[in-house]
Structure formats: C-alpha cells, structure tokens
Amino acid sequence: MKSIESLDEYKASKALLLSFVNSEEVVKVIGDNNADHIVTFLRSNVFVHEQHFARCFYLDVRGFDAYSNTCLERTNYGVKYCENRVLPNMSQAKATKVMINQDEDKFTQNRKKTCEAFHKNALQGRTKTSAHVLQTAESMLQQAMVASESYISYRFCDHKWWVLYSGPRNVQGRLLPVFQRVRIVSVDENHKMKCSCCEYERNGIPCRHICHVALKFGSDFESFTHHSVDIRFWTVYSLYAVVLDPSELNEDEIKIRNKLVTARWKSPQPPTAPSSMKSMDEGRFSVGSKSQDQFKSMTSEDLLLYFEALMKNKLSILNYNIEHVEKAVAVMEKHHGNAVGM
C-alpha cells in the first residue's frame, strides 16, 4: 500500500483485492471456505491497521528509507538457504547459536552498508550539490533529474503546471492496479516549488515533477543547490550532528551543531524555484525527450484537451476497466459497509 496516494485509490485497491479473492478462478483453487477465511483475516487483522500502512494517510509526513522491513529476513535465510544453515541433526542449543550468528551477520552487513551510504562522499562531481550533500542524496537527486525527461507538462496558469508520466509502461497482465496520476506543481509567492505528490515532504529531495518544471521552464536552469535538499543530507550536518562526539567539540563547533540541529527540526523548506522562469508566451507546455511518440507529436491544444479529460476523472487506472472497479467497490460497500476503516 506504499503506492496508494488517495482514499479513492485505497478504496479501489481494497475492492479489487476482495474481488480477486472471491473470484471464480481463485475459489476453484482454494475453495469457498478458504476464500472466506482470507477475507475474514483481511478484515480483522489487516484493514483495521490501514492508517499505519496506507500511504494516503501520511502522504506528506517526513520519513526515512528502510533498508530492511523485518528483523527476521536473516533468520529465514539461516533456516532455508545459507551454507551455515540449521540442519535437522542439530541440537536446540546449536540451532539457536546458528540463528544468532546469522542475525549478527545481517546486522553487521546492514550497518556497514548504511555507514557507507550516508558517510562516504564522492571524490568529485560537477553539480552544484555534489560537494555539499551525501552521496545518497546526490544519487537520488540526479535520478530525479534524469527521470524528469519521461514526463509531459502543461502550464494552466502563470505559476501552476499539470505534470504526467509519459514514458514507456507495460501494464498488461499486472494484478496490482496501476494508477495514472496528474501532478500539480506550483511556485508560491516566496519562490518555493511544491508538488501534489508530496515526495519532497516525505524524503527531502526534489521530486521528478519539480525537476521537470524547473528544467523545462526555468531560464538557464541547470540544477538545484544544496539549499533545496533537506538538511539531514548535508555533509556538514552529518559531520557535526552524527559523526563527531559532542563532548569533543569546541565552543564554535557546538554553536554550528546546535544551529544545524535546530534548523533540521523546523518545518521543511520546499525547493527554491529557478531565479528566472519563462513567461507563458515563451513556454506553455513541454514534452520530455524520453516520452512516447504519441506525446511528441502533440501540440499545445492537444495537450490541453488531454489533460482536461484526465482531470475530469476522479480515478484513472491503466490496467482495469473503470466499470469493473466501480462494481467491485459497490459490492464491497454493500457487504462490508464503509470501505475505509472497515
């Protein structure tokens, strides 16, 4: 549910899941009773915790990347696959020791990879951020800049744009719903950029939609500075707030550390827009270089009509017929009441 961004998408996803479990092809394999047991389990043990796992409930909450989502991954590996795994002839004490060793190895590997990712700086770089942010942040930002070429955009007013993914996408045969979303990127009176995807609010790195608008509509814009990246990714923050021992800092260094820590826990400052933006006459729309051919041939009027048609739809799913989705939602609400929080 990490890709669910609205209550409507959550409703549709939940309805499609229940519809699949109760479908004829599934019931033939697992039987009616097992299908009912699965639905009961979902309602009693999964859906009741939706506010903890469905992204639509915490879309703009700052978070952190998870290297591992469970402490048992290495334990399972120690039982099933690894060379030094638990064997049938081992005593309980020996088997327990083997499992503990596997967990310790996993922890050591994770710690090493995490330290390398967040404390190893690139030796050189040509961007404005490479000398000021950690390698992880630099990589994330450059990936967003490259991915921004797979989008189209239309400027529907002076400081607002519709942005849509236009690159190749294979959805045939996929069971999970693939949502088509129109993002809205805006520039406020303080020259700050915001996007409806809330990627920056969650991770602290300008999203690909913001990068697209900045690159395509900014005059002579090349890249963001480190001031458009969250402070937790700054090398100076990593040095003073994470690496160095506070008890070994002098008075001036303590002041720097306190200033950085205080600034980090304030409300995140959105990315700064390019100093000069093209006028609406200079740039009304843009098609990324990695867009599909059908978009490259569109005119400004074609894109306007295309976006307006998409904006009329409350929900757009590429791999499911909308009538099928609406029917599944109706069945779910009829049998289970309110689809949210049931």
N, C-alpha and C positions, 0 to 999 in steps of 0.2 A: 504493500500500500504506500510505498515511498513515492510513487509517481502520481498519486491522487492529489489534485490541487483544488478541488471544489466539492461541495456537498452533492451536487448533481452527478459528478464523476464517481463519487463514492457510492451513491445510490445505484448507479448503473453497474458498477463493478460488483457490488454485492448481489444485485439481482441476477446478473449473468452467472455468477458463481453458483447460486442456488439453483438456477435453471439448468446449469450443466450437470450438477449432482443428481437432479431429478429427471434428467433426460433419458430417453429410451435406450440409447446406446450404453450409457453408464449403468443403468438399472439392470440391463441384461447381464452385465459382467459381475456386479457386486450384489445384486438382489435388492428388493424393496426395503427389507429390514435394515440392511447396512446403509442404504441411502438415507433412511430416516435417522439412523444413529449419527451419521455425519452431520446432517442438518441440525439435529439437537445439540451436538457438540459445538458447532459453529455459533449457534445462538447463545449457548450457556457459557462458553469459555473463550470465545474469540471476539464476537461483536460487542460484548459488554466492555471490552477494553479498547474500543476504537479510538478514543481520544489520545491513547498512548502510541498508536502505530500508524494512524491515517494522517498523512501529511497535511491534509486540508485543515486540520485543527491546530497546526502550529507552523503554518506556511512562512511566516515572517519572523520566526524565533531563531536567534543566533545559535548555531550548534557546532559540532566538531565532527570530523571524519572518523569513522570507525574502522580500524584495521581488522578486527575480528568481532563477530557478533555473539560469540559464545565461548566460554572458557573450556568447553568440552570437545572442541574440534581436535585437539591433540590427543585427548583421551580416546576418542573414537578411532583415531589413526593408530594409536598404540594397540588397540584391540584387534584391528582388522588387517592393516596393510604393511606397517613398517617392518624392517628386518628384525628389530629387537622388540617384537610384539609379545603379548601374553600368549602362552601356549597351554594346551589342555592339561599337561602333566605338571604344571607349576603349582606350588602350594599357594595358599591365600596370601601369606606374607610376601612371597616372591612376586606374585602377580601385582600386589599393591605397590611394591617398590618399583616395578617396571612402569606402572602407570604414573607414579610420582615423577620418575625420571623424564617421561615423555612430556608431562606438564611443565617441568622446569626448563626443558629444552625449548619448548614452544615460547615460554615467557622470555627466555634469553634472546631468541631469534626476533621476536616482536620488538623487544627493547632496542636491539641493535638497529633494526630497520627504521624504527621511529626516530632514534637519535640521528641516524644518517640523513633522514629526510628533512628534519627540522633544524639541524645544526651544521650541515655541510653546505658551504656557499660555493657557487660557481666561480671558477678561476677567472673567467672573463665573460663579457656579454655586451651587446651593443644597444640594448634597450635602456630606457630611462629608469627602469625599475630594477634591473639585474644586480646593481651594486648595493641596493638598499633593502631588498626583501629576500626571504629564504628561498631556497631552490624549489621547494614545493609550491610556493605561491607564484613564482616566476613561471613554472611549468603550467600551472592552472590558467594563468592569465594568457600565456601565449597560445594555449589550446583554444581558449575562448576567442582569441583574435582570429585564428585560422578557421574555426568553425563558423564565424560570422559571415563568411563568404557563401554559406549554404542557406541564406535567408533572403527574402524579399521584404520590402517595406514600402509603405505609403504614408506620406505626411498629410494627415487630415486636418490639421490646424497648425498654427505657427510653431508651437512648441510640443506637439504630440505626434507620435507615429504609430501605425499598425505594423507589426513585425511578425512574419510567418516563416516557418521552416519550409524550404523549397528544394532540398537536396533529395537524392535517391532514398527510397524507403520501401522495403519489402514486408508487407503485412499479410501476405497470403499464408493461410494455414496457422496463423497465430491465435491461440485461445485467449490470451490476455488482451483486453481492449486497448487499442492504440488511439489515443485522443489527438485530435488536431486542434491546436490552441493558437489563437491570435493574441500576441503580446502587445501591451501598450507601453511604449517608452515615452517619458516626458522629461522636460527640463523646467525646473521651477525658477522662481524669481531670484533665488540665490545662486543660480547657475549650477545646480546639482541635478544629476540624472537619476531617474528612478524607473524601474520596470515592474510590471504586474506579476512577473514570475517570482519575485522576491528572492532570487538567487543570492544577490549581494547581502540582503538582510540575514540569510542563513549562513553563508560561508565567508563573507568579507572580501570576495573577489568580483570585479565587474563581470556581469553575465555576457553571453554571446550576443544577446539582443541589444544591450547597451553598446557593446563593441561595434556592432553593425552600424548603428546610428552614428556613433562618433566617427567611424572610419569613412562612411559614405556621405555624411552631411557636415562634417567638420572641415573647415578650410585649412588645408595643410596639416591635418592631424596625423600623427604617426603612432603614438602610443600614450598610455596613461603614465602618470608619475606614481611614486610610491605613496603619495598622499591619497590616492584613490584606492588603496589597498588597506585592509584592516590592520591596525597597529600590532596585533598578535603575530603577524607575518613579517614585521620589520626585523632586520638583523640586529639593530641596536636594542630593540625590546628583548629579543632572545638572549642577548648578551647580559644586559643589566638585570632583567627580571627573572631569567630562568637559569642561566649558566653560572654567573658569578655568585659567590656566597655573600649575602648582605652584610655579614659581620666583618668582611674583609674590605668593604668599600670605604673610601674616604668621604668627607662631607659633601663635596661637589658631586661625586658619583651617586651618593644616596639621593640627592636632590633630583638628579636625572632619572633615577629609577622610580622615585615617587611620582614624578611628573608623567612618566610613561604609563605606569600602572593606573593612575587616576584617569588619564586620557582614554585608556583602553575600555574602562568600565563605564564611560559616558555613553550616551546614545550614539550608535554608529553613524558616521558622516557619509552620505552617499557619494559616489564618484563625481568628480568635477567634470563638467562638460567642456568640450574644446573651447578655447578662448574666442574663437570666431566660427559661427555657424553660417552655412549657406542660407540665402534667402529662399522663400518658397518659389520664386521665379527661377532661381538657379538650380534648385533641387526639390522636386515634388515626390519622386519615387526612386527606388533603387532595386536592382536585381543582382544578387551576389554571383560571382564568377563560377561557383560550383552548383548553381541552381539547375534544375532540369530544363530541357529545351523548351517545354511548353511555356515556361515563365519568361525565358529570354526573348521571346517574340512578342510579349505583351506590351501594349502602350500604357500611358498613364491612365487613360479612360478605362482600359481593360482591367487594370489592377484595382481601380476604384470600385468597379462593379463586382469584381471577385471578392474583395474584402467586405464590401457591404452585404453581399449574400452570406458570407460566413458569419458576420456579426449578428445576423438575424436568428441564427441557430443557437438555441440555448446550450446544445451539446452536439459535438461533432466527433463521431467515431469512424475510423477509416476501415476497420475490418469487421464491422457489424452493421446490419441494416437497422436504421433508426426505429422502424416499426417493431422489429424483433426486441430491441432494447426496451421500448416503451411498454410492450406487452409483458416482458419479464418483470419490469418494475411494478406494473399494475397487479400482477399475480402475487408478488412478494408483499405488497402493501395490503392486499386483500386477506392473505393468510396470516400475516405476521404484524399487522398494524403499521405504525410509523417506521419507515425504513431506517431512520437514523436513531441509534441508541436502543435498538430492539434487543 
